Amino acid sequence: MSEYKLVSIDKNSFRLHLAGQIGISHAKSIKNSLLSALKEGKSLEINLEKIEGIDLAGLQLLCAAAKTAEAAKKKLTLNKKIPQCFASALLESGFFRDKKTTSEKADECFWLSEWINR
């Protein structure tokens, strides 16, 4: 089961709280929340603290949202408290690469630079 809640922080900032299993079965509704927040505001923080798992579709959705935000010159970030299941999914799917082996910055998903810089 997946739960998500979009909260307005102020007129230009939103926070999307995700919980439970994040995957393909809820991707369309989560995508709509992401796009709505990016359309209305200048920044969006995604809180993953309470997720219990995430599949490849969920990871692709977050990566696509980051690229959409970047193209619109908006800011998308992850909450600093990242659960182990998210880190495991990144490693298992190949999304989390060692910075030394990344050939092009354009090919990176936003969490790579965020995590390496922590």
C-alpha positions in Angstrom: 0.0 0.0 0.0 1.2 3.5 -0.9 0.3 6.7 0.8 1.3 10.2 -0.3 0.4 13.7 0.8 1.3 16.9 -0.9 1.7 19.8 1.6 2.1 23.5 0.7 5.0 25.0 2.8 4.4 28.5 1.3 3.1 29.8 -2.0 6.3 28.8 -3.8 7.3 25.6 -1.9 5.8 22.1 -1.5 6.7 18.9 0.3 5.5 15.5 -0.9 5.4 12.9 1.9 5.6 9.4 0.6 4.9 6.3 2.8 4.5 2.5 2.3 5.4 0.8 -0.9 6.2 3.1 -3.8 5.8 1.4 -7.1 4.1 1.1 -10.5 0.6 0.6 -9.1 0.6 4.2 -7.7 3.0 5.8 -10.2 0.3 7.7 -12.1 -1.2 9.4 -9.1 2.2 10.2 -7.5 3.3 11.6 -10.9 0.2 13.9 -11.0 1.1 15.2 -7.5 4.7 15.8 -8.5 3.7 17.6 -11.7 1.1 19.7 -9.9 3.7 20.8 -7.3 6.3 21.6 -9.9 3.8 23.6 -11.9 2.6 25.7 -9.0 5.8 26.2 -7.0 9.4 26.9 -7.4 10.6 24.1 -5.1 9.6 20.6 -4.1 11.1 18.5 -1.3 10.3 14.8 -1.3 10.1 13.1 2.1 10.9 9.4 1.8 11.3 8.7 5.6 8.3 6.5 5.8 8.6 4.4 2.7 8.9 0.7 3.2 10.0 -0.1 -0.3 10.4 1.3 -3.8 10.5 -0.5 -7.2 12.2 0.5 -10.4 9.1 2.4 -11.6 9.2 4.5 -8.4 12.9 5.3 -8.9 12.3 6.2 -12.6 9.4 8.5 -11.5 11.6 10.4 -9.1 14.4 10.7 -11.6 12.0 11.9 -14.3 10.5 14.5 -11.8 14.0 15.8 -11.1 14.7 16.2 -14.8 11.4 17.9 -15.3 12.2 20.3 -12.5 15.6 21.0 -13.8 14.2 21.8 -17.3 11.7 24.2 -15.7 14.5 25.8 -13.6 12.8 24.6 -10.4 14.4 22.9 -7.4 13.6 19.3 -6.4 15.3 17.8 -3.4 15.1 14.7 -1.1 14.6 15.0 2.6 17.9 14.2 4.4 16.5 11.1 6.2 16.7 8.4 3.5 15.6 4.9 4.5 17.7 1.9 3.9 15.2 0.4 1.5 15.7 3.4 -0.8 19.5 3.0 -0.7 19.1 -0.7 -1.4 16.8 -0.1 -4.3 19.3 2.4 -5.8 22.1 -0.1 -5.5 20.2 -3.1 -6.8 18.8 -1.1 -9.8 22.1 0.5 -10.8 20.9 4.0 -10.3 23.5 4.7 -7.6 26.9 4.7 -9.3 30.3 5.6 -8.0 31.1 9.2 -8.9 34.4 8.0 -10.4 32.6 5.9 -13.0 30.0 8.4 -14.0 31.0 9.6 -17.5 28.5 12.4 -18.0 26.8 14.7 -15.5 23.7 14.8 -17.7 23.2 11.1 -17.2 23.1 11.4 -13.4 19.9 11.3 -11.3 19.7 14.0 -8.7 20.2 11.7 -5.7 23.7 10.8 -6.9 25.2 14.3 -6.3 23.1 14.8 -3.2 24.3 11.6 -1.5 27.9 11.9 -2.5 28.0 15.4 -1.1 26.6 14.4 2.3 
